[in-house]
């Protein structure tokens, strides 16, 4: 007979097999992106890398983040990770794409709460700010969280979605 932990573990493994993760970074987030791609792949997630594919100091975060954000918006990937030096520019760019709800996250509570209450679908990180161990903790909290479909959260999300239509 399966224990609760086995059931939870199986559920998490099934989610990993069906969850595709888009990831994008400029030069400021390049090193962290490389580490996260390796960790996500090892953990069993399907990863779609939108670049940068080499470290070029003069590249621009919108060139990588916007295509990843569009993939999230269009349902081509389940969730996204956007990384630049501070995470701020990546967050601003991602949020310009209709249907994307991105936030710069620096703590575990916000990483899961943003999904649970606000249906956040892109996590933004600062490659020069967030260490790899904390980044991995934040990514796992983000990916393991699920939107609460309670009426109050749906009502709030509908109000945010209505803003995009103006």
C-alpha positions in Angstrom: 0.0 0.0 0.0 1.3 3.5 -0.8 2.0 5.9 1.9 0.9 9.6 1.8 4.5 10.5 0.9 4.5 8.0 -2.0 1.3 9.4 -3.3 2.6 13.0 -3.0 5.9 11.9 -4.6 4.1 10.2 -7.5 1.9 13.3 -8.0 5.0 15.5 -8.1 6.7 13.2 -10.5 3.7 13.1 -12.8 3.5 17.0 -12.8 7.2 17.1 -13.7 6.6 14.8 -16.7 3.8 17.0 -18.0 5.2 20.4 -17.0 7.3 22.2 -19.6 9.5 25.1 -18.4 10.6 28.0 -20.5 13.8 29.7 -19.4 15.5 32.8 -20.7 18.4 35.0 -19.5 20.7 37.7 -20.7 24.3 38.0 -19.8 23.5 39.1 -16.3 21.5 35.8 -15.7 23.4 33.5 -18.0 25.4 31.6 -15.3 22.3 31.1 -13.1 20.3 30.0 -16.2 22.9 27.3 -17.1 22.7 26.0 -13.5 18.9 26.0 -13.4 18.7 24.2 -16.8 20.9 21.5 -15.5 19.0 21.1 -12.2 15.6 21.2 -13.9 16.6 18.6 -16.5 18.1 16.3 -13.8 14.9 16.7 -11.8 12.8 15.4 -14.8 11.3 18.6 -16.1 11.1 19.3 -19.9 13.0 22.5 -20.4 12.8 24.8 -23.4 15.8 27.2 -23.4 15.1 30.5 -25.1 18.7 31.7 -24.7 21.1 33.4 -24.3 23.1 30.4 -25.5 26.5 32.1 -25.0 27.8 34.8 -22.7 27.8 38.1 -24.6 28.0 41.2 -22.4 26.2 43.4 -24.9 23.0 41.3 -25.3 19.6 42.6 -24.2 17.2 40.8 -21.9 14.0 41.5 -24.1 15.5 39.5 -26.9 15.3 36.3 -24.8 12.6 37.0 -22.2 9.9 38.2 -24.6 9.9 35.0 -26.8 9.8 32.9 -23.6 6.9 35.0 -22.2 5.0 34.6 -25.4 5.5 30.8 -25.2 4.0 30.9 -21.7 1.1 33.1 -22.9 0.4 30.8 -25.9 0.5 27.7 -23.8 3.6 26.3 -25.5 5.3 26.0 -22.1 3.6 25.6 -18.8 5.6 28.2 -16.8 8.6 30.4 -17.3 11.7 31.6 -15.7 13.2 34.9 -16.6 16.6 36.0 -15.4 18.7 39.1 -15.9 21.2 40.8 -13.6 18.7 42.2 -11.1 15.6 40.5 -12.3 13.8 43.8 -12.7 14.2 44.3 -16.5 13.3 40.7 -17.1 10.1 41.1 -15.0 9.2 44.4 -16.8 9.6 42.8 -20.2 7.7 39.6 -19.4 4.8 41.6 -18.0 4.4 43.4 -21.3 3.2 40.2 -22.9 -0.6 39.7 -22.6 -1.5 36.7 -20.4 1.8 36.8 -18.5 1.8 37.3 -14.7 5.5 37.7 -13.8 7.0 38.7 -10.5 10.6 39.3 -9.2 10.8 36.8 -6.4 13.3 36.7 -3.5 11.6 34.5 -0.9 10.0 31.1 -0.8 6.7 32.3 0.5 6.1 34.6 -2.5 7.3 32.0 -4.9 4.4 29.7 -4.1 1.9 32.3 -2.9 2.2 34.1 -6.2 1.0 31.0 -8.0 -1.6 30.0 -5.4 -3.3 33.4 -5.1 -2.4 35.3 -8.3 -1.8 32.5 -10.9 1.8 33.8 -11.5 3.2 32.0 -14.5 6.6 33.5 -14.8 9.2 33.7 -12.0 11.9 36.4 -12.4 15.2 36.1 -10.7 18.3 38.3 -10.4 21.4 36.4 -11.6 23.7 38.9 -9.8 21.4 39.0 -6.7 20.2 35.4 -6.0 22.6 32.6 -5.3 22.1 29.3 -7.0 20.9 27.4 -3.9 18.2 30.0 -3.1 17.2 30.2 -6.8 16.7 26.5 -6.8 14.5 26.7 -3.7 12.5 29.5 -5.2 12.0 27.6 -8.5 10.9 24.4 -6.8 8.4 26.4 -4.6 7.1 28.1 -7.8 6.8 24.9 -9.9 5.2 22.8 -7.1 2.5 25.4 -6.4 -1.0 25.4 -7.9 -3.5 28.1 -8.4 -6.3 28.1 -5.8 -9.5 28.2 -7.8 -11.5 29.8 -4.9 -14.0 32.4 -6.0 -12.0 35.3 -4.5 -8.8 34.4 -6.4 -10.7 34.0 -9.7 -12.5 37.3 -9.2 -9.2 39.1 -8.6 -7.6 37.4 -11.6 -10.5 38.4 -13.8 -10.0 42.0 -12.8 -6.3 41.8 -13.7 -7.1 40.2 -17.0 -9.6 42.9 -17.8 -6.8 45.5 -17.5 -5.1 43.8 -20.4 -8.1 44.3 -22.6 -8.1 48.1 -22.2 
